[in-house]
């Protein structure tokens, strides 16, 4: 027996002759480096006060399976290409993957996903202030830890014994087999995604042909609605100002019940206004979201800003409708139109004049744009230069509220700045001061009483209300997509009228034109409950809708639908999917049909 055991030990320690030592060393270095990246990421999340769902026996399988599959795939390629002249190139690939993984520790710490194709498209000079905010000692230390762990393994070479290779193959096989099921069961907060795999997967999703599109079955009406039909045409002949607030979720505003009110001027205006309590952005990002407002249609998943230029995807935009009615039209943006392809969204959409930070100038500036007060002054100057009696349609798009929540400009910032949210509220306050200057400027010119104001948020902003949910683009919680939607016209309404029907920013165009008597057809003035649909593709595609009291969110990555009753659970903490399978199935089917139809419409324009 002793001799047999000794023979087994000797056999286990014998080299695996079929596996070159260099291939083993590269695979081992990659595995240790990727494992160190996950350890660093989870440690940072726990240090940030989160990570509770990761304390699960299945969590290691969920967190590491993509890394294991990448290591296994790389080892096979390395084995096939392992030749002396390719040694250096293969090591370059290893260190490239590890450097990218190390960099993405800081990214995933904040956004709960490594970089995706959509996120890379959003990176640029305009966001340099936001990027610099994350260059911290903790993030730099985590990146260094990943690379140092990999360097240590690479420098201390080990031979691929049969025992070691068998153990390694067993681990890779176990993680590959059980990891996907574990990831679907464990709430990984997006931390299971491997950086290289996430980039490749989102890139291939962009290249894939759109799904076949058929009929989108309508959902049966459900939920309350207020009849506002008496307002149709009631604003006829007025000037019109759209205010598109940057990164402003409804829950932070006094008009929507916030205890700390960062927008007193807006709250004051809303005291005699129609306030839609359940309004949603079609897409939690500014550029395609802007197109949805101008054209009254939802954008499509796996698309980019260049897909929405007027020459490729024409529409009867709201500005074109006003221009046809004899209005002078202009767009005023405190940011830069070159950011994220915004120029292509506003060009040839019916605006007589376009003004952004490049043309406005201003007293103050950041990488993202100029101070909102300067933009307001330029807008009022435009009004002053109009011919006598001319009417105007103006879109005012400020930048206060954009990360890193230090928008340029002067004036008080009254909230104690201890947290990111405090800085954000101060930014909203500064932006509201500029909005107040706009209202008072029109009042001083005798135009306030003859102006229709429509104020919305382009999308929301999150501050960890749900773990791993920061900024706005990666999730579909209320803080990401529920936005203010306020219609104010002096003399049009007495008191604050709260409209319960579900609204989408795709309804903004039709509702504005209906108020002006310039359009017939469905709008938010009708007593219909409504349905709002929304999606995000900055990470794996996620689809969602709001109907009546219910909200559904479908994660395509795990084919998992969550259902919330927002009347009893406004914080979206209790998933009712298991209790209402028929509703979940109906919503899931509807969302897939709607998403396919939108992809078909955008990918095959007329």
Buried (B, 14 or more C-beta within 10 A) or exposed (E): EEEEEEEEEEEEEEBBEEBBBBBBBBBBBBBBBBBBBBBBBBBBBEEBEBBEBBEBEBBBBBBBBBBBBBBBEBBEEBBEBBEEEEBEEBBEBBBEBBBBBBBBBBBBBBBBBBBBBBBEBBEBEBBEBBBEBBEEEBBEEBBEBBBEBBBEBBEEEEBBBBBBBEEBEEBBEBBBEBBBBBBBBBBBBBBBBBBBBBBBBBBEBBEEEBEEBEEBEEBEEBBBBBEBEEBBBBBEEBBBBBBBBBBBBBBBBBBBEBEEBBBEBBBBBBEBBBBBBBBBBBBBBBBBBBBBBBBBBBBBBBBBBEBBBBEEBBBBBBBBBBBEBEBBBBBBBBBBBBBBBBBBBBEEBBBBBBBBBEBBEBEBBBBBBBBBBBBBBBBBEBBEEEEEEEBBBBBBBBBBBBBBBBBBBEBEBEBEBEEBBBBBBBBBBBBBBBBBBBBBBBEEEEBBEBBBBBBBBBBBBBBBBBBBBBBBBBBBBBBBBBBBBBBBBBEBBEEBBEBBBBBBBBBBBBBBBBBBBBBEEEBBBBEBBBBBBBBBBBBBBBBBBBBBBBBBBBBBBBEBBBBBBBEEBEEBEEBBBEEBEEBBEBBBEBBBBBBBBBBBBBBEEE
